[in-house]
Amino acid sequence: MLGWSAFLMAAGYVLSCGTRFYDLPAARPPHSSAPKLAAQPVAPTAEQIAVAREKLAGGHARRLLAEPPFVPPPYPAGQIG
């Protein structure tokens, strides 16, 4: 059971890393007219995949990993958008 639980936990984390395809720019105005939802929320666009490949090629593979569980999001205190 321990092996299966570790496998399921790792599989869930790998699946959650897919959210990094939909990162928003850090400098977004508070009341911008930009949509809050992705245009294609199920499958990433070719542009989003190209950005991920650039991160991998540039040696920034850690930027494609989601935050680990039980760690606060990387926002300054009180500024979660």
NORQUIPE-V102456 format. One record per pair of residues at least 24 apart in sequence whose C-alpha atoms are under 8 Angstrom apart, sorted by the first residue. I is the first residue (numbers start at 1). GAP is how many residues later the second one is. Records with the same first field share a line. If there is no record, write none. Layout:
I=GAP  GAP
This chain:
13=53  55
16=50
17=47  48  49
18=48
19=47
20=43  44  45  46
21=27  28  31  43
22=26
30=51
